[in-house]
Structures are given as C-alpha cells and as structure tokens.
Amino acid sequence: MKIVVAYSGGLDTSVILNWLKDTYSAEVVAFCADVGQEEELDGLEEKALNTGASRCYVDNLQEEYARDFIFPMIQAGALYEGQYFLGTSIARPLIAKRMVEIALAEEADAIAHGATGKGNDQIRFELTAAALAPRLQVIAPWRDERFRTEFPGRAEMIAYCADRGINVEASAKKPYSMDRNLLHISYESGILEDPWFDASAPEHKGMYKLSVSPEDAPDTPEYLELNFDQGICTGLAHPRLWEILSELNYNGEQDASLTPLWIMRVLNKLGGQHGVGRVDMVENRFVGMKSRGVYETPGGAILHFAHRQMESLTMDREVMHLRDSLIPKYSTLVYNGFWFAPEREALQALVAESQKNVTGTVRLKLYKGNIIAAGRKSPVSLYNPHIATMEADPTKAYNQDDATGFIHLNALRLKVAAEVHGA
C-alpha cells in the first residue's frame, strides 16, 4: 500500500507519518504545500525521509493560490457570516488538489491528513478528494480509535518520537493554535475558547504577527491606489511601492506588472502597518458547533473593500443585487469545502460575467485600523454627474415629473392592503 500524507515536519504530522507506515505496512510519501505560511521549509525533505517517508514533495503554491483561489473569491465578494475572509477555508482545496495530483502520479492507494474530527478542514480535504479522485481512499488518523488510544496527549507523541529516533522540537504548547497562509493568520482554541476573553487587550498584542493594533498604528494616514480589470486587481500605486517590494525580496523587474502574489504581499505589509483587517468572531462550523476565531487579514481586507468600491461605480444595479444575494451561498460553499462542487463553479461563472465592466482605479486611505474610500474612477463608469446633480440637468435625461407616476404605481398595493385591513 502507498499513502501520500500532508506533512509539515511538526510533532503531529511526524507521528502520523510514522504511524501510518507501521499500522498499514505502507510506503508513505510526504507532501508539504507552501501557501505562504512563512515557516522554514529548508531541510524538510531530509526530515521526512528520516521519519520514514520514501519521498517528500515540497511545492511552492503561493502564486497559484493568489491567482486561482484568492482573487476569484474576492471577485465574488465572499465573506462568511458577514465577517470572515475565508483565509483557511480557501487554502485547503488547493492543498488537497495538489495532494491528489501527487497521489495519482505516484499511483498511491490513499491520501492522509492530520485534521481533527471536530473541525472543518477534514471536510474540505475529503470533499476535494471526492470531487477530483473519487477512487482514492482517505485516511484520517484522528478519527481512528487506534490512533486516539495510542496518543491521548502530547507526552505520548513525544515519547513515541524519542523511541523511534524521530527528531522533533516539542516546545511548550502555545495557549492557542495558529494557522498562517498568504491571505491570513487564524488563532483559535486554548485561551480563545472563552468568547468573553478580550484578544485586543494591550497585554495580548504579542499574539499578532501580521498587524499592529490600531492604537499603535501611525498617526498619519497613508494613501494607495489599486487598479482593477474585470474585477481582478492588476496593479498598485504607492509612493514607497518599490521600497516595500525590496523589503519583501521582490525579484522581478520594476517595469513589470505585479502578479497576484506580489499584490497580496504588498497589501499585507501596508495593511498590517495600519492595523487593518483584524476580525474576532464566533462562527458556525459545518460540523454543527460554534467556535471562536481571531483573524488577521490585512491585504484581503483592503482588496475586498477596494473591489466593492470599484463595483459601486461600474456595476449595474440589478446585477450587483443579484450577485450580492448569492454571497452567503457562495461563502458557505467555500467555508464548507465545496470549492470543486458544480454549484460553486456555476456561481463562479455568474460572478465572472458580472465583473466584465469592473475596471478602473480606487484610491484608499489607511488609518488606525480603518480603510477609507478616497476616490474612484473608471473609463466605464455608470455614474453620470449630470443626471445625479441636484442642480439643473443640462442633458434633461431625468424628468422629475415622471417620479409622480412611478410613486403612484409602487404605492398602489400598499393602499389596497391598507383599505382591506382597515387602516
């Protein structure tokens, strides 16, 4: 038997890799996806081989993640339950997709993951596998009673690794769990399980990695411009753009257009400096329970806000309202793991059609946790100042007398109802 396992090199996945090899008498191939978690990946292949893997793939998926997953989701205006930018949710189908591709190339019998039986990630991984490779077996050790019996806690895992000569750095457990990628960082569990706990208090500022607190943000606002083409951000304008790119080790040409990856990196840097994009919420997991999560999404928050400003200028009213009515459905599909489901793909086609004229430039002001609109312009703007003006309309496109009949017709059913009910 051959199994491809999602592997990070940490305690849990090191134990899982070796346990799978022993329990299933299997050849185990390790896979690590770089989606911007900023963890040190050097030496990971050697570590996986020393832990028992026959081979280890370490794939940089950041550009694909930004281009094919984050940006199409931003086009759709997705926010889960009105707050969550879906940072973890949208990364999982990409990771699972690549794991399935490796499993098929390796002619593996199964894939395995380290997601727990209480969370959403197990569903996201396994629904992706079902959609892309239904004949692949999926192994979830945390849902296997044999695994839970053998490893009721970290002490047993550490002892297991010591007994087998598996090198892991088992530091003291943090008072919360953290998951990072290009779009966000999420914090949950531990001290955050109390929804009354104030994660924004000054004494907890050390928890945050991507952003300063709004109170500590600069006292001077900062301006930037974002360019959109059919709902996709294609470029940025900022006085310090190339200085920021240099700080981020940008390796491209200065006259080249920025890719989605580098747009995300710059926006994360700028947004983080101004305390933008922090969310603290209690959300509804697909498995049925409520959970409390704290998120940092500086670049995603800026992109989401700017995109909406561009739509406000260029998008037909009824098309916008139709698309908006589908945002809860679209967001739930992403959150619940149905990225590769036909209904999400159908919605994406509608979204793409709705974005054909979402083109132009948005100017924003960042200030102490706030994203403020400071201007919008577009060559296909639907805003006509001559019609909208409160002064005389030189085009005579709008006759105010027409509003009388318009109001009478819309009031008719209200009047009939009032008469029937004795108003």
DRENSE-525379 format. One record per residue (C-alpha): residue number from 0; residue in one letter; y negated, z negated, x. Coordinates in steps of 0.2 Angstrom, whole numbers. Each point is the difference from the previous one (the first is absolute). Example, Ala and Ser with C-alpha at 12.3 -4.5 7.8 and 13.67 -1.06 7.14 Angstrom:
2
   resi   resn       Y       Z       X
      0      A      22     -39      62
      1      S     -17       3       6
//
This chain:
423
   resi   resn       Y       Z       X
      0      M       0       0       0
      1      K     -18       4       6
      2      I     -15     -10      -7
      3      V     -19       4       4
      4      V      -9     -16      -1
      5      A     -19      -4      -2
      6      Y      -4      -9      16
      7      S     -15      -9       7
      8      G       7     -10      15
      9      G      -4     -17      -9
     10      L      12     -14      -3
     11      D       6       6     -18
     12      T       3      18       4
     13      S       8      -4      17
     14      V      12     -11      -9
     15      I       3      13     -14
     16      L       4      14      13
     17      N      13     -10       8
     18      W       7      -7     -16
     19      L       2      17      -7
     20      K       9       6      15
     21      D      12     -15       0
     22      T       3      -1     -19
     23      Y       2      18      -4
     24      S       8       5      17
     25      A     -14      13       0
     26      E     -10      10      12
     27      V     -18      -5      -3
     28      V     -15      11       3
     29      A     -17      -9       1
     30      F     -16       8      -7
     31      C     -17      -7       2
     32      A     -15       9      -9
     33      D     -17      -1       8
     34      V     -12       0     -15
     35      G     -14      -9       9
     36      Q       7     -18       1
     37      E      -8      -2      17
     38      E      15      -9       6
     39      E       6       4      18
     40      L      14      13      -1
     41      D       3       2      18
     42      G      17      -5       5
     43      L       6       0     -18
     44      E      13      13       3
     45      E       8     -10      15
     46      K       0     -16     -11
     47      A       9       9     -14
     48      L      13       7      12
     49      N       2     -17       7
     50      T       2      -8     -17
     51      G      14      12      -4
     52      A      -7      17      -6
     53      S       7      16       5
     54      R     -17       8      -1
     55      C     -18      -4      -4
     56      Y     -13      11      -8
     57      V     -18      -6       2
     58      D     -11      13     -10
     59      N     -19       0      -1
     60      L      -3       4     -19
     61      Q     -18      -5      -1
     62      E      -8      18      -2
     63      E      13       4     -13
     64      Y      -3     -16      -9
     65      A     -19       3      -1
     66      R       1      18      -5
     67      D      14       1     -12
     68      F       1     -18      -7
     69      I     -17      -9       1
     70      F     -12      14      -3
     71      P       9       7     -16
     72      M       1     -17      -7
     73      I     -19      -2       3
     74      Q      -2      16      -9
     75      A       8      -8     -15
     76      G     -11     -15       0
     77      A      15     -11       1
     78      L      -3     -19      -1
     79      Y      15     -11      -6
     80      E      -6     -12     -14
     81      G     -18       4       4
     82      Q       0      -8      18
     83      Y      14       4      12
     84      F      -2      16      11
     85      L      19       2       1
     86      G       0      -2      19
     87      T      18      -6       2
     88      S       6      10     -16
     89      I      -5      17       7
     90      A       7      -2      17
     91      R      18      -4      -5
     92      P       4      17      -8
     93      L      -5       8      17
     94      I      11     -12      10
     95      A      15       2     -11
     96      K      -3      19       0
     97      R       1       1      19
     98      M      15     -12       0
     99      V       9      11     -12
    100      E      -4      16      11
    101      I       8      -9      15
    102      A      15      -6     -10
    103      L       3      18      -5
    104      A      -2       7      17
    105      E      11     -13       7
    106      E      13       3     -13
    107      A      -1     -19      -4
    108      D       9      -8     -15
    109      A     -13     -12      -5
    110      I     -18      -7       4
    111      A      -4     -18       0
    112      H     -16     -10      -1
    113      G      -6     -18       2
    114      A     -10      -2     -17
    115      T       4     -16     -10
    116      G       8       0     -17
    117      K     -16      -7      -7
    118      G     -13      13       5
    119      N      -6      17      -4
    120      D       5       9      16
    121      Q      19       0      -3
    122      I      -4      10     -16
    123      R     -12      12       9
    124      F      13       4      14
    125      E      14       2     -11
    126      L      -9      11     -13
    127      T      -5      11      14
    128      A      17       2       6
    129      A       7       3     -17
    130      A     -13      14      -3
    131      L       3       8      17
    132      A      18      -3       5
    133      P       9      -7     -15
    134      R      17       0       9
    135      L      -6     -12      14
    136      Q       6     -17      -2
    137      V     -13     -14       1
    138      I       3     -17       8
    139      A     -11     -14      -3
    140      P       6     -15      10
    141      W     -11     -13      -9
    142      R       8       4     -16
    143      D      18      -3       8
    144      E       6     -17      -3
    145      R      10       1      17
    146      F     -17       2       9
    147      R      -9     -13     -10
    148      T      14     -13       3
    149      E       0       4      19
    150      F     -18      -1       2
    151      P      -8     -13     -12
    152      G     -15      -2      12
    153      R      -8       5      16
    154      A       9     -12      11
    155      E      17       8      -4
    156      M      -8      17       4
    157      I      -7      -6      17
    158      A      17      -8       4
    159      Y       9      16      -5
    160      C     -11      10      12
    161      A       2     -13      14
    162      D      19       1      -2
    163      R       0      19       2
    164      G     -13       2      13
    165      I     -13       8     -11
    166      N     -17      -2       7
    167      V     -12      -5     -14
    168      E     -17     -10       1
    169      A       3     -12     -14
    170      S     -17      -8      -1
    171      A      -5     -14     -13
    172      K      -1       8     -17
    173      K     -18       4      -6
    174      P      -6      -9     -16
    175      Y       0      17      -8
    176      S       8      18       2
    177      M     -10      15       6
    178      D       3      19      -2
    179      R     -11      12       8
    180      N      -2      19       0
    181      L     -14      13       1
    182      L      -7      -4     -17
    183      H       1     -19      -1
    184      I       6     -17       5
    185      S       9     -10     -13
    186      Y       2     -19       0
    187      E      12     -10     -11
    188      S      12     -14      -2
    189      G      -1     -17       8
    190      I     -17      -9      -2
    191      L      -6      15     -11
    192      E      13      -3     -13
    193      D     -12     -13      -8
    194      P     -12      11     -10
    195      W     -14     -14       1
    196      F       1       1      19
    197      D     -17       8       6
    198      A       4      13      13
    199      S     -18       4       3
    200      A      -5     -18       6
    201      P      -8       0      17
    202      E      15     -10       8
    203      H      12      15      -5
    204      K     -10      14       8
    205      G      12       1      14
    206      M      13       7     -12
    207      Y      -9      17      -1
    208      K       2      14      12
    209      L      -9      15      -6
    210      S     -16      -7      -7
    211      V     -13     -14       3
    212      S      -5     -11     -15
    213      P     -15       7     -10
    214      E     -10     -16       5
    215      D       3       5      19
    216      A      -4      18      -3
    217      P     -16       7       8
    218      D     -17      -3      -8
    219      T      -4      18       1
    220      P       8      13     -11
    221      E       8      15       7
    222      Y       0      18      -7
    223      L      13      13       1
    224      E       4      17      -9
    225      L      17       7      -5
    226      N       3      18      -4
    227      F      13       5     -13
    228      D       8      17      -4
    229      Q      10       0     -16
    230      G       2     -19       0
    231      I       6      -1      18
    232      C     -12      -8      13
    233      T      -2      12      14
    234      G     -13      -8      11
    235      L     -12     -14       4
    236      A     -18      -1       6
    237      H      -6     -16       8
    238      P     -12      -3      15
    239      R      14      -9      10
    240      L      15      11      -5
    241      W       5       6      17
    242      E      -3     -17       8
    243      I      12      -7     -13
    244      L      12      13       2
    245      S       0      -3      19
    246      E       3     -19      -3
    247      L      15       6     -11
    248      N       7      11      15
    249      Y      -3      16      -9
    250      N       7      14      10
    251      G      -7      15     -10
    252      E     -15      12       3
    253      Q     -17      -6      -6
    254      D      -3      17      -9
    255      A      17      -1     -10
    256      S       1      -6     -18
    257      L       8     -17      -1
    258      T      17      -1      -7
    259      P       5     -13     -14
    260      L       7     -12      13
    261      W     -16      -1       9
    262      I     -11      -1     -15
    263      M      10     -15      -5
    264      R      -1      -8      17
    265      V     -19       2       0
    266      L      -2      -7     -18
    267      N      11     -15       4
    268      K     -11      -4      15
    269      L     -17       2      -9
    270      G       6      -8     -16
    271      G       8     -15       9
    272      Q     -16      -3      10
    273      H      -9      -2     -17
    274      G      13     -11      -9
    275      V       5      14     -12
    276      G      16       2      -9
    277      R       7     -18      -2
    278      V      10      -3     -16
    279      D       9     -16      -6
    280      M      10       2     -15
    281      V      15      -5     -10
    282      E      10      15      -4
    283      N      15       4     -11
    284      R      15       6      10
    285      F      12      13      -6
    286      V      15     -13       0
    287      G      -9     -11     -13
    288      M      -9     -14      10
    289      K     -18      -2       3
    290      S      -5      -2      19
    291      R     -16      -4       9
    292      G      -6      12      13
    293      V     -15       1      12
    294      Y      -5      17       7
    295      E     -11       8      12
    296      T      -4      19      -4
    297      P     -17       4       8
    298      G       2      19       3
    299      G      10       2     -17
    300      A     -14      -9      -9
    301      I     -13      11       7
    302      L       9      16      -3
    303      H       5      -5     -18
    304      F     -18      -4      -4
    305      A      -8      15       8
    306      H      13      11      -9
    307      R      -5      -7     -17
    308      Q     -18       3       4
    309      M       4      19       4
    310      E       9       1     -16
    311      S     -14      -7     -10
    312      L     -11      15       6
    313      T      12      14      -1
    314      M      14      -4     -12
    315      D       0       6     -19
    316      R      -1     -15     -11
    317      E      16       3     -10
    318      V      10       4      15
    319      M      -6     -16       8
    320      H       4     -10     -15
    321      L      17       8      -2
    322      R       4      -3      19
    323      D      -7     -18      -2
    324      S      12      -4     -15
    325      L      15       4      12
    326      I      -6     -11      14
    327      P      10     -15      -6
    328      K      16      11      -2
    329      Y      -2       8      17
    330      S      -4     -16       9
    331      T      15      -9      -8
    332      L      12      15       5
    333      V      -6      -2      18
    334      Y       1     -19      -1
    335      N      18       0      -7
    336      G       7      13      12
    337      F       0      16     -10
    338      W     -10      11      13
    339      F      14      13       0
    340      A       3      -1     -19
    341      P      -4      16     -10
    342      E     -13      -9     -11
    343      R     -11      -5      16
    344      E       1      18       6
    345      A      -5       6     -17
    346      L     -15     -12       0
    347      Q      -4       6      18
    348      A      -1      18      -6
    349      L     -13      -5     -13
    350      V     -10     -11      12
    351      A      -1      15      12
    352      E      -6      11     -14
    353      S     -13     -12      -5
    354      Q      -7      -1      18
    355      K      -4      19       3
    356      N     -18      -3      -1
    357      V      -1     -18       8
    358      T     -10       7      15
    359      G     -15      -6       8
    360      T      -8     -15       9
    361      V      -1     -19      -4
    362      R     -12     -12      10
    363      L       5     -18       0
    364      K      -7     -16       5
    365      L      11     -14       7
    366      Y      -7     -18      -1
    367      K       9     -17       0
    368      G      16       5      -9
    369      N      -9      13     -12
    370      I       1      19      -1
    371      I     -16       7      -7
    372      A      -3      17      -6
    373      A     -15       7      10
    374      G       1      19      -6
    375      R      11      14      -5
    376      K      -2      19       1
    377      S      11      15      -3
    378      P      -2      19      -1
    379      V      10      -1     -17
    380      S      -9     -15      -7
    381      L       1      -1     -19
    382      Y     -16     -11       0
    383      N     -15      10      -7
    384      P     -16     -10       3
    385      H      -9      12     -12
    386      I      12      -5     -14
    387      A       1     -18       4
    388      T     -19      -3       3
    389      M      -9     -11     -12
    390      E     -15      12       2
    391      A      -2      17      -9
    392      D      15      11       4
    393      P      -6      17       6
    394      T      17       8      -3
    395      K       0      -6     -18
    396      A      19      -1       2
    397      Y       0     -16     -10
    398      N      -8      -1     -17
    399      Q      -2     -19      -5
    400      D       0       5     -19
    401      D      18       5       2
    402      A       5     -18       3
    403      T      -4      -4     -19
    404      G      14      10      -6
    405      F      11      -5      14
    406      I      -3     -19      -5
    407      H       3       4     -18
    408      L      16       8       2
    409      N       7     -14      12
    410      A      -7     -13     -12
    411      L       9       7     -16
    412      R      17      -9       2
    413      L      -9     -16       4
    414      K     -10       1     -16
    415      V      15       5     -11
    416      A      10     -15       7
    417      A     -15     -12      -3
    418      E      -1       6     -18
    419      V      19      -2      -3
    420      H       0     -18       8
    421      G     -16      -5     -10
    422      A     -12      -2      15
//
